Amino acid sequence: MNIFIKYIACLTLSCSVSFAAQRINLDDRPLLEKATIKQQLQCDPNHILSLYQMTYDAIQVLDHNNIPYSAAFGTLLGSIRGGGILPHDDDVDLIIKKEDEHRLMALKKTFWTLGYDLFQDGSKIVGYKLYSRQHIKLTDGTKILPFIDLFSFMWDKFSSHYILDAEKGREIFRNPMLTYAELNEQTLVPFGSMKIKIPQEYEGFLSRFYGSNWNKSVVVTHKHSSTLTNQYQWTLQEDDRTPALPIGPLKERIKDYMEFGIIPAPLAANNASFWDDFYTKNSVSLTPSTFATFLIENRHITPSSRLVDIACGNGRDSFFFQKNGIHAIGIDTSSSAIQSNKRVALESGMSADSFMVVDINDQEKLNQYHDSLFTLSVNKNKSSL
């Protein structure tokens, strides 16, 4: 077998796509080795959550501005196989029409405000790129910039198909074309915890691009966030239809911005490590919020009240409530914040048990507070969480 490797520069960012021609069939390998390699190929959960959030944000902006789009390539394949991102995929692929490019680029400022950078693909392979403006920290501490590829397709009168506008992309990708109906007649399907638009008739596109076995085998040719020394393939099993996790929780960043003008917290704030870094590096005032002061001064809560301060951060409101005789428990996803709060509580003669690491989306843990009032700590750093 001839072995070759192509390296395609991904703009000026520290990202490259590596295709290795040597392909290993994992069906021929021992079960333990196969399982190990499949596990290694899976995308980091923090990366996956950021991709779901970026997709949720992007399609809301496109829909709000009446710019048609469709899932394509690996994203389309993932939506059909398992209703989400493929376990080994590390980007999202969307298609727009060339005729809508000017309207897309008119949204550059909007995307920038939302924490994203939209720009034309300088390598002329895709069309446009939508990158997070802030790095996401993976579970191993590595920092990456997650992104969405926005492929621009134009109508080609000679082939009577929509074809990829980028000439280099047409040379690299296999049969990147759609019929008129495939791009214009769409349906909504589950994609993680959201829904995404795909062609009603998707089989033709997937067969042209991936071959007739697109729903019978798994093929991994490259990764954007790392370099593969080999390609891999194996027979599609039922567990391969499970989408990449986690699929949430997703924040309503776009709705709050469009309706109320609230500029959302950074994309990185979706993961606990962001807040761990924040509370490790920053000293935040313990002055209680105006909301907490309002509750106490107007006797909306009394010393007999039981209260859970959600997303308590540095505990400024939790401490204030406790000093006013309220049985308050502060919870936050940041272990750094909670550890600091426990230390301050002990130094102040309070119980360290008043603070716990709990994710607001962990319903099982929240259920233990079923007889308590709930407040959500809000400050300029967490205003959209």
C-alpha positions in Angstrom: 0.0 0.0 0.0 1.3 3.4 -0.9 1.6 5.7 2.0 1.3 9.5 1.7 0.4 12.3 4.0 -1.2 15.5 3.1 -0.9 18.6 5.3 -3.4 21.3 4.7 -2.7 24.6 6.5 -5.8 25.8 8.3 -5.3 29.6 7.8 -2.7 31.1 10.0 -4.0 29.4 13.1 -2.2 26.5 14.8 -4.4 24.0 13.2 -3.8 21.5 10.4 -5.6 18.6 8.8 -3.6 15.5 8.3 -4.7 12.7 6.0 -2.8 9.4 6.2 -3.3 6.9 3.4 -2.5 3.9 5.5 -5.8 2.6 6.8 -6.1 0.0 9.6 -9.2 -2.1 9.8 -10.0 -2.5 13.5 -12.3 -5.5 12.7 -9.0 -7.4 12.3 -7.6 -6.3 15.7 -8.2 -7.9 19.1 -11.3 -6.5 20.9 -9.4 -4.8 23.6 -7.1 -3.0 21.1 -10.1 -2.0 19.0 -11.9 -0.6 22.1 -8.8 1.3 23.2 -8.3 2.9 19.8 -11.9 3.9 19.5 -11.7 5.5 22.9 -8.6 7.4 21.9 -10.3 8.7 18.8 -13.2 10.2 20.7 -13.3 13.9 21.0 -12.7 15.6 24.4 -16.0 16.3 26.2 -15.2 20.0 26.8 -14.5 20.3 23.1 -17.8 18.6 22.2 -19.9 20.8 24.5 -18.3 23.9 22.9 -19.1 22.6 19.4 -22.8 22.0 20.4 -23.0 25.5 21.9 -21.4 27.1 18.8 -23.7 25.3 16.5 -26.8 26.3 18.7 -25.6 29.9 18.6 -24.7 30.0 14.9 -28.0 28.5 13.6 -30.0 30.8 15.7 -28.2 33.8 14.3 -28.6 32.4 10.7 -32.3 31.7 11.2 -32.9 35.1 12.8 -31.4 36.7 9.7 -33.2 34.4 7.3 -30.0 32.9 5.9 -30.6 29.4 4.7 -28.1 26.7 5.9 -27.8 22.9 6.0 -25.7 20.5 7.9 -23.2 18.7 5.7 -20.4 16.2 5.6 -19.6 14.8 9.1 -22.2 16.9 10.8 -24.9 15.6 8.5 -23.6 12.0 8.9 -23.7 12.4 12.7 -27.3 13.8 12.7 -28.5 10.7 10.7 -26.5 8.1 12.6 -27.1 9.1 16.1 -28.7 12.6 16.3 -25.6 14.4 17.2 -21.9 15.0 16.6 -19.9 11.8 15.6 -17.9 10.6 18.6 -14.6 11.1 16.8 -15.5 14.4 15.1 -13.9 17.7 16.3 -15.6 20.3 14.1 -19.0 21.2 12.7 -19.8 21.5 9.0 -22.6 23.8 7.6 -23.4 24.8 4.1 -24.6 28.2 2.9 -25.3 29.4 -0.6 -22.7 31.7 -2.3 -25.5 34.2 -3.0 -25.9 34.7 0.7 -22.2 35.3 1.4 -22.7 39.1 1.6 -25.5 38.7 4.2 -23.4 36.3 6.2 -20.4 38.7 6.3 -22.8 41.5 7.4 -23.1 39.5 10.6 -19.4 39.7 11.4 -19.9 42.3 14.1 -22.8 40.4 15.6 -20.7 37.2 15.8 -17.8 39.2 17.3 -20.0 40.6 20.1 -21.2 37.0 20.8 -17.6 35.9 21.2 -16.9 34.5 17.7 -14.7 35.5 14.8 -16.2 35.1 11.3 -13.9 35.3 8.4 -13.2 34.1 4.9 -11.2 30.9 4.6 -7.8 32.2 3.4 -6.8 28.7 2.3 -9.7 28.7 -0.2 -10.8 25.2 0.8 -14.0 25.7 2.7 -15.5 29.2 2.2 -15.8 30.7 5.7 -14.8 29.9 9.2 -16.4 30.7 12.5 -14.0 30.5 15.4 -14.4 31.0 19.2 -12.4 34.1 20.1 -11.4 32.5 23.4 -9.6 29.3 24.0 -11.4 26.3 25.4 -9.5 24.2 28.0 -9.8 20.5 27.4 -9.9 18.0 30.2 -6.1 17.4 29.9 -5.4 21.1 30.2 -4.8 21.6 26.4 -6.2 24.9 25.0 -7.9 24.9 21.6 -10.0 27.2 19.5 -13.2 25.3 18.4 -14.6 26.2 15.1 -17.4 25.7 12.5 -16.7 25.3 8.8 -19.2 27.2 6.6 -18.9 25.7 3.2 -20.1 28.0 0.4 -21.9 26.3 -2.5 -22.7 27.8 -5.8 -25.1 26.7 -8.6 -23.2 25.2 -11.5 -25.3 25.3 -14.7 -23.0 22.8 -16.5 -23.5 20.0 -13.9 -27.0 21.3 -12.8 -25.8 20.9 -9.2 -24.7 23.1 -6.4 -20.9 22.7 -6.1 -18.3 23.8 -3.6 -17.2 27.3 -4.5 -13.7 26.9 -3.3 -11.6 25.4 -6.1 -9.0 23.8 -3.8 -11.9 22.2 -1.8 -13.2 20.7 -5.0 -9.8 19.1 -5.5 -9.6 17.7 -2.0 -13.1 16.6 -1.2 -14.8 13.7 -3.0 -17.8 14.8 -5.1 -18.8 17.9 -3.0 -22.1 18.6 -4.8 -25.8 18.7 -4.1 -28.8 18.7 -6.3 -31.2 21.6 -6.3 -33.7 19.7 -4.1 -31.0 18.5 -1.7 -30.0 22.0 -0.8 -33.4 23.7 -1.0 -35.8 21.1 0.5 -34.9 20.7 4.1 -36.2 19.1 7.3 -35.4 19.6 11.0 -33.8 16.6 12.9 -32.5 16.2 16.4 -28.8 17.2 16.9 -27.8 16.8 20.5 -30.3 18.8 22.6 -31.3 21.1 19.6 -32.6 20.6 16.1 -30.7 21.3 12.9 -31.6 21.6 9.3 -30.6 18.8 6.8 -31.6 17.9 3.3 -34.9 16.0 3.1 -33.2 13.7 0.6 -29.8 13.2 2.2 -28.8 9.7 1.0 -27.6 10.8 -2.4 -25.2 13.4 -1.0 -23.8 11.0 1.6 -23.4 8.2 -0.9 -21.6 10.5 -3.4 -19.3 11.8 -0.7 -18.7 8.8 1.6 -19.6 5.9 -0.7 -22.4 3.4 -0.6 -21.4 2.0 2.8 -21.8 5.4 4.7 -24.2 3.8 7.1 -22.5 0.5 7.4 -18.9 1.4 8.4 -17.0 4.0 10.3 -14.0 5.6 8.7 -11.8 8.1 10.5 -9.3 9.8 8.1 -8.1 12.8 10.1 -8.5 15.0 13.1 -8.3 18.8 13.3 -7.1 19.1 16.9 -4.5 16.4 16.6 -2.5 14.4 14.0 -3.3 10.8 13.2 -0.5 8.5 12.1 -3.1 6.1 10.5 -6.6 6.1 9.2 -9.0 3.7 10.8 -12.2 1.9 9.8 -14.5 -0.7 11.3 -18.0 -2.1 10.9 -20.6 0.2 12.3 -22.0 -1.1 15.6 -24.9 0.0 17.6 -22.7 1.8 20.2 -21.2 3.8 17.3 -24.6 5.5 16.9 -24.4 7.1 20.3 -23.6 10.8 19.6 -20.6 12.5 21.2 -21.3 13.6 24.8 -22.1 15.8 26.6 -24.9 17.3 24.5 -25.6 20.0 27.1 -26.4 22.0 29.1 -26.5 24.7 26.4 -26.9 28.4 27.3 -29.5 30.6 25.7 -26.8 33.1 24.7 -28.5 34.3 21.5 -32.0 34.6 22.8 -30.9 36.8 25.6 -28.8 38.9 23.3 -31.5 39.4 20.6 -34.3 40.1 23.1 -32.6 41.9 25.9 -29.2 43.0 24.5 -27.4 41.0 27.1 -23.9 40.3 25.9 -23.2 36.7 26.8 -20.4 35.3 28.9 -17.5 33.8 26.9 -18.0 30.4 25.3 -15.4 29.0 27.7 -17.6 29.8 30.6 -19.7 26.7 29.7 -17.1 24.6 31.4 -16.1 24.5 35.1 -12.4 24.9 34.4 -13.0 28.5 33.2 -14.5 29.5 36.5 -11.8 27.6 38.4 -9.2 29.7 36.6 -11.2 32.8 37.2 -11.6 32.4 41.0 -8.0 31.2 41.3 -6.6 34.3 39.6 -9.2 37.0 40.7 -10.2 38.4 44.0 -13.9 39.4 43.8 -15.6 41.7 46.3 -17.7 40.1 49.0 -20.1 43.1 48.9 -23.6 41.5 48.5 -25.6 42.0 45.4 -28.4 44.6 45.3 -30.8 41.8 44.9 -29.7 40.0 48.0 -29.9 43.3 49.9 -33.4 43.9 48.6 -34.6 40.5 49.8 -33.3 41.1 53.3 -34.3 44.8 53.7 -37.8 44.2 52.5 -38.1 41.0 54.6 -38.9 38.8 51.6 -36.9 36.1 53.4 -36.7 35.8 57.1 -34.4 33.9 59.5 -36.7 30.9 59.3 -36.1 30.6 55.6 -34.0 27.9 53.9 -32.3 29.1 50.8 -29.9 27.7 48.1 -27.7 30.3 46.4 -27.2 28.8 42.9 -23.9 29.7 41.1 -22.8 31.4 44.3 -19.3 32.2 43.0 -17.2 33.7 45.8 -20.2 33.4 48.1 -20.8 37.1 48.6 -24.6 36.6 48.8 -24.4 33.3 50.7 -22.3 34.9 53.4 -24.6 37.9 53.6 -27.7 35.7 54.0 -26.0 33.6 56.7 -25.0 36.7 58.6 -28.6 37.7 58.6 -29.7 34.4 60.1 -30.8 32.7 56.9 -30.0 29.0 56.5 -28.2 29.5 53.2 -26.3 26.9 51.2 -24.1 28.1 48.4 -23.5 25.8 45.4 -21.3 26.3 42.3 -19.7 24.2 39.6 -16.3 25.7 40.4 -14.4 23.6 42.9 -11.9 26.5 43.3 -14.6 28.9 44.4 -16.2 26.4 46.8 -12.8 25.5 48.4 -12.1 29.2 48.9 -15.6 29.8 50.4 -15.2 26.8 52.8 -11.9 28.3 54.0 -13.5 31.8 54.6 -16.5 30.2 56.3 -14.3 28.3 58.8 -12.2 31.5 59.4 -15.5 33.4 60.1 -16.9 30.7 62.5 -19.4 29.4 60.0 -19.9 25.8 58.8 -17.8 24.7 55.8 -20.8 22.5 54.9 -22.6 25.6 53.8 -20.8 25.4 50.4 -20.9 22.5 47.9 -19.7 21.8 44.4 -22.9 21.2 42.5 -23.7 21.7 38.8 -27.0 23.5 38.4 -28.0 20.9 35.8 -27.5 18.0 38.2 -31.1 17.4 39.0 -30.4 14.5 41.3 -28.2 16.7 43.6 -30.6 19.6 43.4 -33.5 17.4 44.6 -32.0 17.2 48.1 -32.9 20.9 48.4 -36.6 20.4 47.4 -37.9 22.3 50.5 -35.7 25.3 50.0 -36.0 28.7 48.2 -33.6 29.2 45.3 -31.7 32.3 44.2 -29.4 32.7 41.3 -26.3 34.8 41.9 -25.8 37.3 39.1 -22.9 39.6 38.6 -21.1 41.2 35.6 -19.0 38.1 35.1 -21.9 35.6 35.2 -24.7 37.8 33.9 -25.8 35.3 31.2 -25.3 32.0 32.9 
